[in-house]
Amino acid sequence: MQDIEARPRTPGTGLPRRLRLDHPHRHGILLGHHREYTVLAGWFRTIAPGHATRLIRVARILAGNAHHHSRSGLPGGTVRIVLDRTRPLLPHLYVTDEGPLQDDSIDYPRLEKRAPGSGLALVERLSVYWDFSWDWDGARIRATTVQVVFDLTALGMAPG
């Protein structure tokens, strides 16, 4: 997976906030540790009005997973969400958390075959492709990024 932009080194105040990215087809938002996604939904409706519904569903699932399973849900934690629309019919969504709750654990997103109603099972159904990557500092995972690719062609995704 490609690295889009460096994440902020320290969480700032005034979260959530939009991120300024260098590419005109990349949009980002930084959420705080609170599990309130109204701003996220409004943000998607602004940057992708014809396709917001599916993007919102997947982003909420991944942000919720980040808040629940990583340091992003702890006070001062953040979740970084970037929508890359460089390829208009195959947008890429990147959701980056703050890494595992335990420094000595290797925790990663995995699709549980016995849980067909899980969040990642829904991500699997609503996307063409998804995977994840880690930022590793030599001693522990610093962040996990889940990349999701959507098909916005007429057959792959109706506006909504």
Salt bridges, closest charged atoms under 4 A:
ASP84 OD2 - ARG26 NE 2.99
GLU98 OE2 - ARG7 NH1 3.26
ASP103 OD1 - ARG71 NH1 3.37
ASP103 OD1 - ARG140 NH1 3.43
GLU112 OE2 - ARG110 NE 3.44
ASP137 OD2 - ARG142 NH1 3.63
